[in-house]
Amino acid sequence: MENRTEQIILIAITLLTEHEIIEFKRKLLGRKWSEDVLICLLNKNKRFGGLKNCLIEKDKNITDKMLGKILKSFLKEGLVKKVSSYASEHQCDYELTKKGRRIAQHLKDTSDLLLEKNSEK
């Protein structure tokens, strides 16, 4: 059932305009930088500082406070989990859960589709 829902969402997204897609994703995730955080975690687990650097490289100027809020909400929603570091009990990596990985991949695919649509114009 879940895969069917995901397929319907992807089909609907392909029919939306750029503005509608952006609004859809904002409503889905709630916070401005949420999509970027998930996509940064898609390729590799990262510590807090690594996530911040990934976002800065994408010209996303996010504050530590906002990044902390987003990660906290993702932990609560089961999109991200903390993985403790062996070197120190105070250090941890953030890793996408199966659910988080699936959503992040859909978001990345949607962004790629948007870029493709814009390049065709």
Chimera marker file (.cmm) of the C-alpha trace (Angstrom):
<marker_set name="trace">
<marker id="1" x="0.000" y="0.000" z="0.000" r="1" g="1" b="0" radius="0.5"/>
<marker id="2" x="2.793" y="2.412" z="0.927" r="1" g="1" b="0" radius="0.5"/>
<marker id="3" x="4.531" y="1.939" z="-2.452" r="1" g="1" b="0" radius="0.5"/>
<marker id="4" x="1.246" y="2.661" z="-4.265" r="1" g="1" b="0" radius="0.5"/>
<marker id="5" x="0.865" y="5.905" z="-2.305" r="1" g="1" b="0" radius="0.5"/>
<marker id="6" x="4.448" y="6.884" z="-3.116" r="1" g="1" b="0" radius="0.5"/>
<marker id="7" x="3.837" y="6.191" z="-6.810" r="1" g="1" b="0" radius="0.5"/>
<marker id="8" x="0.707" y="8.360" z="-6.799" r="1" g="1" b="0" radius="0.5"/>
<marker id="9" x="2.625" y="11.182" z="-5.106" r="1" g="1" b="0" radius="0.5"/>
<marker id="10" x="5.424" y="10.959" z="-7.686" r="1" g="1" b="0" radius="0.5"/>
<marker id="11" x="2.945" y="10.993" z="-10.583" r="1" g="1" b="0" radius="0.5"/>
<marker id="12" x="1.127" y="13.975" z="-9.070" r="1" g="1" b="0" radius="0.5"/>
<marker id="13" x="4.410" y="15.835" z="-8.595" r="1" g="1" b="0" radius="0.5"/>
<marker id="14" x="5.312" y="15.424" z="-12.280" r="1" g="1" b="0" radius="0.5"/>
<marker id="15" x="2.071" y="17.223" z="-13.198" r="1" g="1" b="0" radius="0.5"/>
<marker id="16" x="2.585" y="20.175" z="-10.864" r="1" g="1" b="0" radius="0.5"/>
<marker id="17" x="4.193" y="23.513" z="-11.666" r="1" g="1" b="0" radius="0.5"/>
<marker id="18" x="7.453" y="24.519" z="-10.019" r="1" g="1" b="0" radius="0.5"/>
<marker id="19" x="5.674" y="26.739" z="-7.482" r="1" g="1" b="0" radius="0.5"/>
<marker id="20" x="3.189" y="23.987" z="-6.630" r="1" g="1" b="0" radius="0.5"/>
<marker id="21" x="6.020" y="21.489" z="-6.104" r="1" g="1" b="0" radius="0.5"/>
<marker id="22" x="7.834" y="23.846" z="-3.739" r="1" g="1" b="0" radius="0.5"/>
<marker id="23" x="4.640" y="24.440" z="-1.739" r="1" g="1" b="0" radius="0.5"/>
<marker id="24" x="3.886" y="20.711" z="-1.653" r="1" g="1" b="0" radius="0.5"/>
<marker id="25" x="7.341" y="19.914" z="-0.276" r="1" g="1" b="0" radius="0.5"/>
<marker id="26" x="7.149" y="22.718" z="2.312" r="1" g="1" b="0" radius="0.5"/>
<marker id="27" x="3.813" y="21.409" z="3.579" r="1" g="1" b="0" radius="0.5"/>
<marker id="28" x="5.158" y="17.864" z="3.594" r="1" g="1" b="0" radius="0.5"/>
<marker id="29" x="8.242" y="18.748" z="5.623" r="1" g="1" b="0" radius="0.5"/>
<marker id="30" x="7.177" y="21.872" z="7.475" r="1" g="1" b="0" radius="0.5"/>
<marker id="31" x="10.499" y="23.700" z="7.780" r="1" g="1" b="0" radius="0.5"/>
<marker id="32" x="12.430" y="25.707" z="5.230" r="1" g="1" b="0" radius="0.5"/>
<marker id="33" x="15.681" y="23.690" z="5.256" r="1" g="1" b="0" radius="0.5"/>
<marker id="34" x="14.209" y="20.222" z="5.847" r="1" g="1" b="0" radius="0.5"/>
<marker id="35" x="14.572" y="18.985" z="2.290" r="1" g="1" b="0" radius="0.5"/>
<marker id="36" x="18.192" y="20.119" z="2.112" r="1" g="1" b="0" radius="0.5"/>
<marker id="37" x="19.058" y="18.382" z="5.399" r="1" g="1" b="0" radius="0.5"/>
<marker id="38" x="17.538" y="15.087" z="4.214" r="1" g="1" b="0" radius="0.5"/>
<marker id="39" x="19.328" y="15.265" z="0.871" r="1" g="1" b="0" radius="0.5"/>
<marker id="40" x="22.662" y="16.002" z="2.604" r="1" g="1" b="0" radius="0.5"/>
<marker id="41" x="22.186" y="12.815" z="4.622" r="1" g="1" b="0" radius="0.5"/>
<marker id="42" x="21.229" y="10.763" z="1.568" r="1" g="1" b="0" radius="0.5"/>
<marker id="43" x="24.792" y="10.009" z="0.471" r="1" g="1" b="0" radius="0.5"/>
<marker id="44" x="26.504" y="9.610" z="3.831" r="1" g="1" b="0" radius="0.5"/>
<marker id="45" x="25.994" y="9.823" z="7.602" r="1" g="1" b="0" radius="0.5"/>
<marker id="46" x="27.156" y="13.109" z="9.044" r="1" g="1" b="0" radius="0.5"/>
<marker id="47" x="27.809" y="14.774" z="12.356" r="1" g="1" b="0" radius="0.5"/>
<marker id="48" x="26.142" y="18.080" z="13.152" r="1" g="1" b="0" radius="0.5"/>
<marker id="49" x="29.110" y="20.111" z="11.840" r="1" g="1" b="0" radius="0.5"/>
<marker id="50" x="29.321" y="18.003" z="8.681" r="1" g="1" b="0" radius="0.5"/>
<marker id="51" x="25.649" y="18.628" z="7.979" r="1" g="1" b="0" radius="0.5"/>
<marker id="52" x="26.120" y="22.350" z="8.508" r="1" g="1" b="0" radius="0.5"/>
<marker id="53" x="29.092" y="22.353" z="6.088" r="1" g="1" b="0" radius="0.5"/>
<marker id="54" x="27.094" y="20.395" z="3.498" r="1" g="1" b="0" radius="0.5"/>
<marker id="55" x="24.335" y="23.011" z="3.673" r="1" g="1" b="0" radius="0.5"/>
<marker id="56" x="26.808" y="25.905" z="3.468" r="1" g="1" b="0" radius="0.5"/>
<marker id="57" x="28.331" y="24.333" z="0.331" r="1" g="1" b="0" radius="0.5"/>
<marker id="58" x="24.836" y="24.459" z="-1.198" r="1" g="1" b="0" radius="0.5"/>
<marker id="59" x="24.584" y="28.170" z="-0.281" r="1" g="1" b="0" radius="0.5"/>
<marker id="60" x="22.072" y="27.430" z="2.487" r="1" g="1" b="0" radius="0.5"/>
<marker id="61" x="22.777" y="29.746" z="5.412" r="1" g="1" b="0" radius="0.5"/>
<marker id="62" x="21.129" y="27.829" z="8.261" r="1" g="1" b="0" radius="0.5"/>
<marker id="63" x="21.679" y="28.624" z="11.929" r="1" g="1" b="0" radius="0.5"/>
<marker id="64" x="22.758" y="26.002" z="14.472" r="1" g="1" b="0" radius="0.5"/>
<marker id="65" x="19.483" y="26.522" z="16.298" r="1" g="1" b="0" radius="0.5"/>
<marker id="66" x="17.364" y="25.819" z="13.194" r="1" g="1" b="0" radius="0.5"/>
<marker id="67" x="19.450" y="22.783" z="12.225" r="1" g="1" b="0" radius="0.5"/>
<marker id="68" x="19.028" y="21.453" z="15.767" r="1" g="1" b="0" radius="0.5"/>
<marker id="69" x="15.243" y="21.929" z="15.589" r="1" g="1" b="0" radius="0.5"/>
<marker id="70" x="15.033" y="20.141" z="12.247" r="1" g="1" b="0" radius="0.5"/>
<marker id="71" x="17.138" y="17.209" z="13.447" r="1" g="1" b="0" radius="0.5"/>
<marker id="72" x="15.080" y="16.968" z="16.636" r="1" g="1" b="0" radius="0.5"/>
<marker id="73" x="11.830" y="16.844" z="14.636" r="1" g="1" b="0" radius="0.5"/>
<marker id="74" x="13.313" y="14.258" z="12.238" r="1" g="1" b="0" radius="0.5"/>
<marker id="75" x="14.356" y="12.105" z="15.205" r="1" g="1" b="0" radius="0.5"/>
<marker id="76" x="10.854" y="12.358" z="16.634" r="1" g="1" b="0" radius="0.5"/>
<marker id="77" x="9.245" y="11.499" z="13.265" r="1" g="1" b="0" radius="0.5"/>
<marker id="78" x="11.562" y="8.534" z="12.715" r="1" g="1" b="0" radius="0.5"/>
<marker id="79" x="13.264" y="9.967" z="9.636" r="1" g="1" b="0" radius="0.5"/>
<marker id="80" x="16.723" y="10.142" z="11.225" r="1" g="1" b="0" radius="0.5"/>
<marker id="81" x="18.506" y="8.226" z="13.962" r="1" g="1" b="0" radius="0.5"/>
<marker id="82" x="21.598" y="8.997" z="16.007" r="1" g="1" b="0" radius="0.5"/>
<marker id="83" x="24.534" y="6.620" z="15.723" r="1" g="1" b="0" radius="0.5"/>
<marker id="84" x="27.068" y="6.938" z="18.541" r="1" g="1" b="0" radius="0.5"/>
<marker id="85" x="30.715" y="7.305" z="17.663" r="1" g="1" b="0" radius="0.5"/>
<marker id="86" x="33.186" y="4.793" z="19.033" r="1" g="1" b="0" radius="0.5"/>
<marker id="87" x="35.738" y="7.551" z="19.666" r="1" g="1" b="0" radius="0.5"/>
<marker id="88" x="33.579" y="9.521" z="22.083" r="1" g="1" b="0" radius="0.5"/>
<marker id="89" x="30.223" y="9.074" z="23.743" r="1" g="1" b="0" radius="0.5"/>
<marker id="90" x="29.518" y="12.773" z="23.135" r="1" g="1" b="0" radius="0.5"/>
<marker id="91" x="29.874" y="12.509" z="19.368" r="1" g="1" b="0" radius="0.5"/>
<marker id="92" x="27.255" y="11.007" z="17.107" r="1" g="1" b="0" radius="0.5"/>
<marker id="93" x="26.440" y="10.761" z="13.455" r="1" g="1" b="0" radius="0.5"/>
<marker id="94" x="22.990" y="11.332" z="12.040" r="1" g="1" b="0" radius="0.5"/>
<marker id="95" x="21.759" y="8.599" z="9.746" r="1" g="1" b="0" radius="0.5"/>
<marker id="96" x="18.594" y="8.300" z="7.672" r="1" g="1" b="0" radius="0.5"/>
<marker id="97" x="16.201" y="5.554" z="8.680" r="1" g="1" b="0" radius="0.5"/>
<marker id="98" x="14.608" y="3.415" z="5.980" r="1" g="1" b="0" radius="0.5"/>
<marker id="99" x="11.610" y="5.770" z="5.984" r="1" g="1" b="0" radius="0.5"/>
<marker id="100" x="13.868" y="8.854" z="5.884" r="1" g="1" b="0" radius="0.5"/>
<marker id="101" x="15.958" y="7.423" z="3.036" r="1" g="1" b="0" radius="0.5"/>
<marker id="102" x="12.836" y="6.724" z="0.979" r="1" g="1" b="0" radius="0.5"/>
<marker id="103" x="11.509" y="10.259" z="1.497" r="1" g="1" b="0" radius="0.5"/>
<marker id="104" x="14.921" y="11.841" z="0.843" r="1" g="1" b="0" radius="0.5"/>
<marker id="105" x="15.263" y="9.888" z="-2.407" r="1" g="1" b="0" radius="0.5"/>
<marker id="106" x="11.806" y="11.035" z="-3.535" r="1" g="1" b="0" radius="0.5"/>
<marker id="107" x="12.715" y="14.637" z="-2.711" r="1" g="1" b="0" radius="0.5"/>
<marker id="108" x="15.975" y="14.368" z="-4.649" r="1" g="1" b="0" radius="0.5"/>
<marker id="109" x="14.172" y="12.791" z="-7.616" r="1" g="1" b="0" radius="0.5"/>
<marker id="110" x="11.616" y="15.608" z="-7.505" r="1" g="1" b="0" radius="0.5"/>
<marker id="111" x="14.356" y="18.256" z="-7.420" r="1" g="1" b="0" radius="0.5"/>
<marker id="112" x="16.118" y="16.573" z="-10.335" r="1" g="1" b="0" radius="0.5"/>
<marker id="113" x="12.826" y="16.492" z="-12.246" r="1" g="1" b="0" radius="0.5"/>
<marker id="114" x="12.322" y="20.202" z="-11.560" r="1" g="1" b="0" radius="0.5"/>
<marker id="115" x="15.802" y="20.997" z="-12.882" r="1" g="1" b="0" radius="0.5"/>
<marker id="116" x="15.099" y="18.885" z="-15.946" r="1" g="1" b="0" radius="0.5"/>
<marker id="117" x="11.789" y="20.695" z="-16.581" r="1" g="1" b="0" radius="0.5"/>
<marker id="118" x="13.508" y="24.089" z="-16.245" r="1" g="1" b="0" radius="0.5"/>
<marker id="119" x="16.313" y="23.153" z="-18.645" r="1" g="1" b="0" radius="0.5"/>
<marker id="120" x="13.744" y="22.151" z="-21.295" r="1" g="1" b="0" radius="0.5"/>
<marker id="121" x="12.188" y="25.647" z="-21.306" r="1" g="1" b="0" radius="0.5"/>
<link id1="1" id2="2" r="1" g="1" b="0" radius="0.2"/>
<link id1="2" id2="3" r="1" g="1" b="0" radius="0.2"/>
<link id1="3" id2="4" r="1" g="1" b="0" radius="0.2"/>
<link id1="4" id2="5" r="1" g="1" b="0" radius="0.2"/>
<link id1="5" id2="6" r="1" g="1" b="0" radius="0.2"/>
<link id1="6" id2="7" r="1" g="1" b="0" radius="0.2"/>
<link id1="7" id2="8" r="1" g="1" b="0" radius="0.2"/>
<link id1="8" id2="9" r="1" g="1" b="0" radius="0.2"/>
<link id1="9" id2="10" r="1" g="1" b="0" radius="0.2"/>
<link id1="10" id2="11" r="1" g="1" b="0" radius="0.2"/>
<link id1="11" id2="12" r="1" g="1" b="0" radius="0.2"/>
<link id1="12" id2="13" r="1" g="1" b="0" radius="0.2"/>
<link id1="13" id2="14" r="1" g="1" b="0" radius="0.2"/>
<link id1="14" id2="15" r="1" g="1" b="0" radius="0.2"/>
<link id1="15" id2="16" r="1" g="1" b="0" radius="0.2"/>
<link id1="16" id2="17" r="1" g="1" b="0" radius="0.2"/>
<link id1="17" id2="18" r="1" g="1" b="0" radius="0.2"/>
<link id1="18" id2="19" r="1" g="1" b="0" radius="0.2"/>
<link id1="19" id2="20" r="1" g="1" b="0" radius="0.2"/>
<link id1="20" id2="21" r="1" g="1" b="0" radius="0.2"/>
<link id1="21" id2="22" r="1" g="1" b="0" radius="0.2"/>
<link id1="22" id2="23" r="1" g="1" b="0" radius="0.2"/>
<link id1="23" id2="24" r="1" g="1" b="0" radius="0.2"/>
<link id1="24" id2="25" r="1" g="1" b="0" radius="0.2"/>
<link id1="25" id2="26" r="1" g="1" b="0" radius="0.2"/>
<link id1="26" id2="27" r="1" g="1" b="0" radius="0.2"/>
<link id1="27" id2="28" r="1" g="1" b="0" radius="0.2"/>
<link id1="28" id2="29" r="1" g="1" b="0" radius="0.2"/>
<link id1="29" id2="30" r="1" g="1" b="0" radius="0.2"/>
<link id1="30" id2="31" r="1" g="1" b="0" radius="0.2"/>
<link id1="31" id2="32" r="1" g="1" b="0" radius="0.2"/>
<link id1="32" id2="33" r="1" g="1" b="0" radius="0.2"/>
<link id1="33" id2="34" r="1" g="1" b="0" radius="0.2"/>
<link id1="34" id2="35" r="1" g="1" b="0" radius="0.2"/>
<link id1="35" id2="36" r="1" g="1" b="0" radius="0.2"/>
<link id1="36" id2="37" r="1" g="1" b="0" radius="0.2"/>
<link id1="37" id2="38" r="1" g="1" b="0" radius="0.2"/>
<link id1="38" id2="39" r="1" g="1" b="0" radius="0.2"/>
<link id1="39" id2="40" r="1" g="1" b="0" radius="0.2"/>
<link id1="40" id2="41" r="1" g="1" b="0" radius="0.2"/>
<link id1="41" id2="42" r="1" g="1" b="0" radius="0.2"/>
<link id1="42" id2="43" r="1" g="1" b="0" radius="0.2"/>
<link id1="43" id2="44" r="1" g="1" b="0" radius="0.2"/>
<link id1="44" id2="45" r="1" g="1" b="0" radius="0.2"/>
<link id1="45" id2="46" r="1" g="1" b="0" radius="0.2"/>
<link id1="46" id2="47" r="1" g="1" b="0" radius="0.2"/>
<link id1="47" id2="48" r="1" g="1" b="0" radius="0.2"/>
<link id1="48" id2="49" r="1" g="1" b="0" radius="0.2"/>
<link id1="49" id2="50" r="1" g="1" b="0" radius="0.2"/>
<link id1="50" id2="51" r="1" g="1" b="0" radius="0.2"/>
<link id1="51" id2="52" r="1" g="1" b="0" radius="0.2"/>
<link id1="52" id2="53" r="1" g="1" b="0" radius="0.2"/>
<link id1="53" id2="54" r="1" g="1" b="0" radius="0.2"/>
<link id1="54" id2="55" r="1" g="1" b="0" radius="0.2"/>
<link id1="55" id2="56" r="1" g="1" b="0" radius="0.2"/>
<link id1="56" id2="57" r="1" g="1" b="0" radius="0.2"/>
<link id1="57" id2="58" r="1" g="1" b="0" radius="0.2"/>
<link id1="58" id2="59" r="1" g="1" b="0" radius="0.2"/>
<link id1="59" id2="60" r="1" g="1" b="0" radius="0.2"/>
<link id1="60" id2="61" r="1" g="1" b="0" radius="0.2"/>
<link id1="61" id2="62" r="1" g="1" b="0" radius="0.2"/>
<link id1="62" id2="63" r="1" g="1" b="0" radius="0.2"/>
<link id1="63" id2="64" r="1" g="1" b="0" radius="0.2"/>
<link id1="64" id2="65" r="1" g="1" b="0" radius="0.2"/>
<link id1="65" id2="66" r="1" g="1" b="0" radius="0.2"/>
<link id1="66" id2="67" r="1" g="1" b="0" radius="0.2"/>
<link id1="67" id2="68" r="1" g="1" b="0" radius="0.2"/>
<link id1="68" id2="69" r="1" g="1" b="0" radius="0.2"/>
<link id1="69" id2="70" r="1" g="1" b="0" radius="0.2"/>
<link id1="70" id2="71" r="1" g="1" b="0" radius="0.2"/>
<link id1="71" id2="72" r="1" g="1" b="0" radius="0.2"/>
<link id1="72" id2="73" r="1" g="1" b="0" radius="0.2"/>
<link id1="73" id2="74" r="1" g="1" b="0" radius="0.2"/>
<link id1="74" id2="75" r="1" g="1" b="0" radius="0.2"/>
<link id1="75" id2="76" r="1" g="1" b="0" radius="0.2"/>
<link id1="76" id2="77" r="1" g="1" b="0" radius="0.2"/>
<link id1="77" id2="78" r="1" g="1" b="0" radius="0.2"/>
<link id1="78" id2="79" r="1" g="1" b="0" radius="0.2"/>
<link id1="79" id2="80" r="1" g="1" b="0" radius="0.2"/>
<link id1="80" id2="81" r="1" g="1" b="0" radius="0.2"/>
<link id1="81" id2="82" r="1" g="1" b="0" radius="0.2"/>
<link id1="82" id2="83" r="1" g="1" b="0" radius="0.2"/>
<link id1="83" id2="84" r="1" g="1" b="0" radius="0.2"/>
<link id1="84" id2="85" r="1" g="1" b="0" radius="0.2"/>
<link id1="85" id2="86" r="1" g="1" b="0" radius="0.2"/>
<link id1="86" id2="87" r="1" g="1" b="0" radius="0.2"/>
<link id1="87" id2="88" r="1" g="1" b="0" radius="0.2"/>
<link id1="88" id2="89" r="1" g="1" b="0" radius="0.2"/>
<link id1="89" id2="90" r="1" g="1" b="0" radius="0.2"/>
<link id1="90" id2="91" r="1" g="1" b="0" radius="0.2"/>
<link id1="91" id2="92" r="1" g="1" b="0" radius="0.2"/>
<link id1="92" id2="93" r="1" g="1" b="0" radius="0.2"/>
<link id1="93" id2="94" r="1" g="1" b="0" radius="0.2"/>
<link id1="94" id2="95" r="1" g="1" b="0" radius="0.2"/>
<link id1="95" id2="96" r="1" g="1" b="0" radius="0.2"/>
<link id1="96" id2="97" r="1" g="1" b="0" radius="0.2"/>
<link id1="97" id2="98" r="1" g="1" b="0" radius="0.2"/>
<link id1="98" id2="99" r="1" g="1" b="0" radius="0.2"/>
<link id1="99" id2="100" r="1" g="1" b="0" radius="0.2"/>
<link id1="100" id2="101" r="1" g="1" b="0" radius="0.2"/>
<link id1="101" id2="102" r="1" g="1" b="0" radius="0.2"/>
<link id1="102" id2="103" r="1" g="1" b="0" radius="0.2"/>
<link id1="103" id2="104" r="1" g="1" b="0" radius="0.2"/>
<link id1="104" id2="105" r="1" g="1" b="0" radius="0.2"/>
<link id1="105" id2="106" r="1" g="1" b="0" radius="0.2"/>
<link id1="106" id2="107" r="1" g="1" b="0" radius="0.2"/>
<link id1="107" id2="108" r="1" g="1" b="0" radius="0.2"/>
<link id1="108" id2="109" r="1" g="1" b="0" radius="0.2"/>
<link id1="109" id2="110" r="1" g="1" b="0" radius="0.2"/>
<link id1="110" id2="111" r="1" g="1" b="0" radius="0.2"/>
<link id1="111" id2="112" r="1" g="1" b="0" radius="0.2"/>
<link id1="112" id2="113" r="1" g="1" b="0" radius="0.2"/>
<link id1="113" id2="114" r="1" g="1" b="0" radius="0.2"/>
<link id1="114" id2="115" r="1" g="1" b="0" radius="0.2"/>
<link id1="115" id2="116" r="1" g="1" b="0" radius="0.2"/>
<link id1="116" id2="117" r="1" g="1" b="0" radius="0.2"/>
<link id1="117" id2="118" r="1" g="1" b="0" radius="0.2"/>
<link id1="118" id2="119" r="1" g="1" b="0" radius="0.2"/>
<link id1="119" id2="120" r="1" g="1" b="0" radius="0.2"/>
<link id1="120" id2="121" r="1" g="1" b="0" radius="0.2"/>
</marker_set>
